Amino acid sequence: MASNNFRKVFQLTDKNTIRWFPGHMGKGLRQMQQQLKNVDCIIEVHDARLPISGRNPDFKHTIGGLKPHILALNKKDLTDTSLNSKLISDLKRNEGIDHVIYTNCKDHNCKGTKRLMPLAKDLIQNSDRFNRGDSKDFCIMVIGVPNVGKSSLLNVMRNRYLKQPKAAAVGAIAGITRSVMNKIKVSEDPLVYMIDTPGILTPRIADDEMGMKLALCGCLPDHLVGEELIADYLLYWLNRWENFKYVELMGLQEPTDNIMEVLVSGAKLLGRTQKRKHFDGSVAVVADIQSSAQFFVKHFRKGYFGKVNLDAEFPS
């Protein structure tokens, strides 16, 4: 095994691969700013596997500010929690975020999600509500990058306090919420509304690593980045941590740094093939690389490789 010769840096040949800021994001950000006068509190949702990377810095300048701000690090069931206390301290010290809660919006008994509403109410009641001082209702805006669980959080709150079914569309595809929605009631006593918003990325992703971390967690559309490229970053990341569970999963004999070797082996194991027509009209049956890549990445997203923190420093 030549793991000592595996890549130490992941580099993209095409930087545009991880640039995705469609028009609805710019429009959504403007709409969110216009809604601020009607909002009492901001809940920013982010993937707990990416507690630092990928959060939109524009939120701090355009959405945050004087409004009470809670950072909900969602999907806590998939992250390595051993660094929680240090991360929370860093966020408080570097970004002034005093309220950080780990949540799992798929778990209706999650202690973190149960803490969100009482904390938001308390922060609102103890804040200067400006022009909303006489309003009897509370209004909370839910913000974040795509596919981190914003709509799921809203639905959990609505179900918990109103016993109502979901009111916001959810899905595993980045960008499913396209526009700022109307206020959605989530509590009757006191009267609380939440505003679901589109996932908004920073227009300029700082570096290759950050972009690929976002892609690996599904915050960028797979088909735009490319499933094979995402799988290649996953292979690189697993090798850096000497996490070789992919060997058995993908039907390999030993660890490798060659993504095509991984995907061809995986396709063979799964029996995934596709027909490819040559210029002379002949048809060949080849390994379905894309399907194999989807299989590989899907297992990461479901926690097959263990609980991870993509922002943790690689071992030397």
Number of C-alpha atoms within 10 A of each C-alpha: 7 9 12 9 9 14 14 13 10 12 13 15 7 8 12 9 15 22 16 19 15 12 8 16 23 15 15 18 23 14 15 23 13 12 14 18 13 16 22 27 25 23 23 23 27 29 31 27 25 21 23 17 18 22 21 19 11 14 18 12 9 13 22 17 11 12 20 23 25 21 24 29 23 29 19 21 21 21 23 16 16 10 11 17 9 10 17 18 15 14 17 14 11 9 10 11 16 15 18 21 20 26 27 24 24 15 13 14 11 15 13 20 23 15 13 22 17 11 13 22 18 12 18 20 13 10 15 14 20 12 11 15 12 8 10 10 16 22 26 27 25 25 27 25 26 27 28 26 28 29 26 22 26 24 23 24 23 24 17 17 15 14 12 14 11 16 17 17 11 18 12 13 14 20 21 15 21 15 18 19 14 11 14 18 21 26 20 12 9 11 12 20 21 25 23 29 25 27 29 27 26 18 14 12 20 11 12 17 20 19 23 27 22 26 24 25 21 21 25 25 20 19 9 12 19 17 23 22 18 24 27 24 22 22 23 21 20 18 21 19 12 12 14 16 14 23 16 12 16 22 17 17 9 11 21 21 17 12 19 15 12 25 27 23 21 27 22 17 14 16 11 16 18 13 11 13 11 9 7 6 8 8 12 12 10 14 21 19 23 18 18 27 26 17 19 25 23 16 14 20 14 12 13 15 15 16 16 19 20 22 16 14 8 10 7 6
